[in-house]
């Protein structure tokens, strides 16, 4: 337990992670209330999906540029700007809704703006963790604590939003979510200016952006991690979008069945982030990546063949565990192995493939379900994940040898004796 909690002994770090948790709860409340509001106004499943797409698609387009900005600017100040923008946009959404002048087009436009801010914030927030803790050996614990905060919010936020919308209405719920960004903004104000050196800008922004992509492609350990997480995002990431179909049509259930299924996956995610928070050090995470990729893929294949709720729940716990473990571990590895001057761009590329590809996977898997049905579609996705995991495992000895000097350069392994 000391490995996970020693970071929280420092008041500023503790306030920061509390702020992360509250801001994440606010975001999930906002998304839940926003979807409900759009569907109530329009009655259109297409527009409901459009609002979710508007929020998520900036993760595919904006995150590489956001990573470049995180390499160029003071990250603490940058996060203060993004949190301030989230507060302003949330307040505007609340005011328009309470005034009764919010339309579907306005709400979707604000969802797009919030998605752009979230994409900018996510890259800087991930890179800022090393500035916050100051030690690469503590980076896995910091990333796991941040992931734990987000997954707790994934549970709490929608439930609180449902109660708030029912009791207060959408407008005042949006007002509550806007206020949820204030604690993180206050924590960022408390923190001292980042001590990390800011590299001198030596090239035009588009050349530096290309440099980031070339770096990931040319450094074999980073390239293989990015390729694995891309396949996992496309094949395993869309499982949540298929849950309503599986709950109703396959298991013959209702909204409560859907809640059980999603909660089981969320429980697995919480267990994964708890395990990673307790783990010490970066070396050895490659084995975690391989095992987690196999676990999530095999769990999806098993889930596709279940015919009762009691069979589906353990499969989804394993799926949620494996999927979050592989993503958080690859995030940690890519940050730890990257050169400091390129770390923001590397994180931006990771977020682009880990989160930005999921909406495209949702579309592809949805079309596959329409074509061959939910069971064969999920089985095919699981097989694709297994194939990617076996490819990574087959090349693991080569990957391990290539990553050793990167560990040594970062001070994570002792150099070889002379």
TAHU-V487664 format. One record per backbone hydrogen bond with DSSP energy under -0.5 kcal/mol. NH is the residue of the N-H (numbers start at 1). CO is the residue of the C=O. E is the energy in kcal/mol with one decimal. If there is no record, write none. Layout:
# TAHU-V487664
nh-><NH,NH>
co-><CO,CO>
e-><E,E>
This chain:
# TAHU-V487664
nh-><4,5,6,8,9,10,11,14,15,16,17,18,19,20,21,22,23,24,25,26,27,28,29,30,31,32,33,34,35,36,37,38,39,40,41,42,43,45,48,49,50,51,52,53,54,55,56,57,59,60,61,62,63,65,66,67,68,69,70,71,71,72,72,73,75,78,79,80,81,82,83,84,85,86,87,88,89,90,91,92,93,94,95,96,97,98,99,100,101,102,107,108,109,110,111,112,113,114,115,116,117,118,119,120,121,122,123,124,125,126,127,128,129,129,130,131,132,133,134,138,139,142,143,144,145,146,147,148,149,150,151,152,153,154,155,155,156,157,159,160,161,162,163,164,165,166,167,168,169,169,173,174,175,176,177,178,179,180,181,182,185,186,187,188,189,190,191,199,208,209,210,211,212,213,214,215,216,217,218,219,220,222,223,224,225,226,227,228,229,230,231,232,233,234,235,236,237,239,240,241,242,242,243,243,246,247,248,249,250,250,251,253,258,259,260,261,262,263,264,265,266,267,268,269,270,271,272,273,274,275,276,277,278,279,281,285,287,288,289,290,291,292,293,294,295,296,297,298,299,300,301,302,303,304,305,305,306,311,312,313,314,315,316,317,318,319,320,321,322,323,324,325,326,327,328,329,330,331,332,333,334,335,336,337,338,342,343,343,346,347,348,349,350,351,352,353,354,355,356,357,358,359,361,362,363,364,365,366,367,368,369,370,371,372,373,373,377,378,379,380,381,382,383,384,385,386,387,388,389,390,391,392,393,394,395,396,399,400,401,402,403,404,405,407,408,409,410,411,412,413>
co-><1,1,2,5,6,7,9,10,11,12,13,14,15,16,17,18,19,20,21,22,23,24,25,26,27,28,29,30,31,32,33,34,35,36,37,38,39,43,44,45,46,47,48,49,50,51,52,53,56,57,57,58,58,62,62,63,64,65,66,67,68,68,69,69,73,74,75,76,77,78,79,80,81,82,83,84,85,86,87,88,89,90,91,92,93,94,95,97,96,96,103,104,105,106,107,108,109,110,111,112,113,114,115,116,117,118,119,120,121,122,123,124,125,126,127,127,128,129,130,135,136,138,139,140,141,142,143,144,145,146,147,148,149,150,151,152,152,153,155,156,157,158,159,160,161,162,163,164,164,165,169,170,171,172,173,174,175,176,178,179,181,182,183,184,185,186,187,197,204,205,206,207,208,209,210,211,212,213,214,215,218,219,219,220,221,222,223,224,225,226,227,228,229,230,231,232,232,236,237,238,238,239,239,240,242,243,244,245,245,246,246,247,254,255,256,257,258,259,260,261,262,263,264,265,266,267,268,269,270,271,272,273,274,275,137,282,284,284,285,286,287,288,289,290,291,292,293,294,295,296,297,298,299,300,301,302,303,308,308,309,310,311,312,313,314,315,316,317,318,319,320,321,322,323,324,325,326,327,328,329,330,331,332,333,334,339,339,340,342,343,344,345,346,347,348,349,350,351,351,352,355,355,357,358,359,360,361,362,363,364,365,366,367,368,368,369,373,374,375,376,377,378,379,380,381,382,383,384,385,386,387,388,389,390,391,393,395,396,397,398,399,400,401,403,404,405,406,408,407,407>
e-><-0.6,-2.4,-2.0,-1.1,-1.1,-0.9,-0.5,-2.6,-3.0,-2.0,-2.3,-2.1,-2.4,-2.4,-2.2,-2.4,-2.8,-2.3,-2.3,-2.3,-2.1,-2.4,-2.4,-2.5,-2.5,-2.1,-2.7,-2.6,-2.4,-2.1,-2.5,-2.6,-2.3,-2.4,-2.4,-2.4,-2.3,-0.6,-2.0,-2.6,-2.1,-2.0,-1.5,-2.5,-2.4,-1.5,-1.9,-2.7,-1.9,-1.5,-1.3,-3.2,-0.9,-0.5,-2.6,-2.5,-1.7,-2.2,-2.2,-1.1,-0.5,-0.9,-0.7,-2.1,-0.6,-2.2,-2.5,-1.9,-1.9,-2.3,-2.6,-1.9,-2.4,-2.3,-2.1,-2.4,-2.9,-2.4,-2.2,-2.4,-2.5,-2.2,-2.7,-2.6,-2.0,-2.9,-2.2,-1.0,-2.1,-0.9,-2.6,-2.7,-2.2,-2.4,-2.2,-2.2,-2.1,-2.8,-2.2,-2.2,-2.2,-2.6,-2.3,-2.3,-2.7,-2.7,-1.5,-1.6,-3.0,-2.0,-2.1,-2.3,-0.7,-0.7,-0.8,-0.8,-2.3,-2.5,-2.6,-1.4,-1.1,-2.1,-2.8,-2.4,-2.5,-2.2,-2.5,-2.7,-2.2,-2.1,-2.5,-2.4,-2.1,-1.9,-1.1,-0.5,-2.7,-2.8,-0.9,-2.6,-2.7,-2.4,-1.8,-2.7,-3.0,-1.9,-2.3,-3.5,-1.0,-0.9,-1.4,-2.6,-1.6,-2.0,-2.2,-2.1,-1.8,-1.1,-1.4,-1.5,-1.7,-2.6,-2.3,-2.3,-1.7,-1.7,-1.4,-0.6,-2.1,-2.2,-2.1,-2.1,-1.6,-1.6,-2.7,-2.4,-2.0,-2.2,-2.4,-2.0,-0.9,-0.6,-2.6,-2.5,-1.7,-2.6,-2.3,-2.3,-2.5,-1.7,-1.8,-2.4,-2.2,-2.0,-2.8,-2.1,-2.2,-1.8,-0.8,-0.9,-0.8,-0.9,-0.7,-0.8,-2.3,-3.1,-2.1,-2.4,-0.9,-0.7,-2.4,-3.2,-2.0,-2.3,-2.1,-2.3,-2.6,-2.2,-2.1,-1.8,-2.2,-2.4,-2.0,-2.0,-2.3,-2.3,-2.2,-2.4,-2.3,-2.5,-2.4,-2.1,-1.5,-0.8,-0.9,-2.0,-0.7,-1.1,-2.6,-2.1,-2.5,-2.9,-2.4,-2.0,-2.5,-2.6,-1.8,-2.8,-2.3,-1.8,-2.0,-2.6,-2.7,-2.1,-0.6,-1.1,-1.6,-0.6,-1.9,-2.2,-0.6,-0.9,-2.2,-2.1,-2.1,-2.3,-3.0,-2.3,-2.7,-2.7,-1.9,-2.4,-2.4,-1.8,-2.9,-2.1,-2.0,-2.4,-2.2,-2.6,-2.8,-2.0,-2.6,-2.5,-1.2,-1.6,-0.7,-0.9,-2.3,-2.5,-2.3,-2.1,-2.3,-2.8,-1.9,-2.0,-3.1,-2.3,-2.0,-0.5,-0.9,-0.6,-2.3,-2.7,-1.9,-2.3,-3.1,-2.4,-2.1,-2.1,-2.6,-2.0,-1.6,-3.0,-0.6,-1.8,-1.7,-2.6,-2.3,-2.4,-2.2,-2.4,-2.3,-2.1,-2.2,-2.4,-2.4,-2.1,-2.4,-2.8,-2.0,-2.0,-2.5,-2.7,-1.5,-1.3,-2.5,-3.2,-1.8,-2.2,-2.0,-1.1,-0.6,-2.3,-2.3,-2.4,-1.8,-1.1,-2.8,-0.8>
